[in-house]
Amino acid sequence: MTMSELKTDPEFTVLERIEQSLDTLRPYIASHRGQVEVVDFDEADGTLLLRLGGTCHGCSASSVTLKQGIEVRLKQAVPEVRSVVSV
């Protein structure tokens, strides 16, 4: 399934579409010995809380990965996501 198909497929919940989108990024993150997990999603304001782990935790580049990588991809694939915050 392509990213554009994920946007509109009523078969999947928002959280399922978020996880599917993250699954496309996890191999890259894992190649740097990092990991990402969904903590919570607030459907009212579109805020997604993520936990970065492994070598991502505390890494100075993790904020760039979060905002310019993960957030951009998720906003494209899941329009309900308006912002991504690391916790």
C-alpha positions as CSV (number, residue, x, y, z in Angstrom):
1,M,0.0,0.0,0.0
2,T,1.3,3.4,-0.9
3,M,1.4,6.4,1.4
4,S,-1.3,8.2,-0.6
5,E,-3.5,5.1,-0.2
6,L,-2.9,5.2,3.6
7,K,-4.3,8.7,3.8
8,T,-7.8,7.7,2.8
9,D,-8.2,4.0,3.5
10,P,-11.2,3.8,5.9
11,E,-10.2,0.3,6.8
12,F,-7.4,1.6,9.1
13,T,-7.6,3.8,12.2
14,V,-5.5,6.9,12.5
15,L,-3.1,5.0,14.9
16,E,-2.8,2.1,12.5
17,R,-1.9,4.5,9.7
18,I,0.6,6.2,11.9
19,E,2.2,2.9,12.8
20,Q,2.3,1.9,9.1
21,S,4.0,5.1,8.1
22,L,6.5,4.7,11.0
23,D,7.2,1.2,9.8
24,T,8.6,2.7,6.5
25,L,11.0,4.8,8.6
26,R,12.0,2.3,11.2
27,P,14.7,0.5,9.1
28,Y,16.5,3.8,8.6
29,I,16.3,4.7,12.3
30,A,17.3,1.1,13.2
31,S,20.4,1.4,10.9
32,H,21.6,4.1,13.4
33,R,20.7,1.8,16.3
34,G,17.7,3.9,17.2
35,Q,14.0,3.2,17.6
36,V,10.8,5.0,17.7
37,E,7.5,4.2,19.4
38,V,4.1,5.9,19.6
39,V,3.2,7.1,23.1
40,D,-0.1,8.8,22.4
41,F,-2.1,10.7,19.7
42,D,-4.5,13.5,20.6
43,E,-7.0,13.5,17.8
44,A,-8.5,16.9,19.0
45,D,-5.3,18.9,18.2
46,G,-3.4,16.4,16.0
47,T,-0.4,16.1,18.4
48,L,1.5,12.8,18.2
49,L,3.8,11.9,21.1
50,L,6.7,9.7,20.2
51,R,9.5,8.2,22.3
52,L,12.9,7.9,20.6
53,G,15.1,5.2,22.0
54,G,18.3,3.4,21.5
55,T,21.1,5.8,20.3
56,C,18.4,8.3,19.3
57,H,17.8,9.0,23.0
58,G,19.9,12.0,23.9
59,C,21.4,12.3,20.4
60,S,21.9,15.9,19.3
61,A,20.6,15.0,15.8
62,S,17.4,13.4,17.1
63,S,15.5,16.7,16.9
64,V,16.4,17.0,13.2
65,T,15.3,13.4,12.6
66,L,12.1,14.1,14.5
67,K,11.0,17.3,12.8
68,Q,12.6,17.1,9.3
69,G,12.2,13.4,8.9
70,I,9.5,11.8,11.0
71,E,7.1,14.7,11.3
72,V,7.3,15.6,7.6
73,R,6.6,12.0,6.5
74,L,3.8,11.5,9.0
75,K,2.1,14.8,8.0
76,Q,2.1,13.6,4.3
77,A,0.9,10.1,5.1
78,V,-1.6,10.9,7.9
79,P,-3.1,14.3,7.5
80,E,-4.7,14.1,11.0
81,V,-1.1,14.5,12.4
82,R,-0.4,18.2,12.8
83,S,2.7,18.1,15.1
84,V,5.1,15.5,16.5
85,V,6.6,15.8,19.9
86,S,9.3,13.6,21.5
87,V,8.7,12.6,25.1
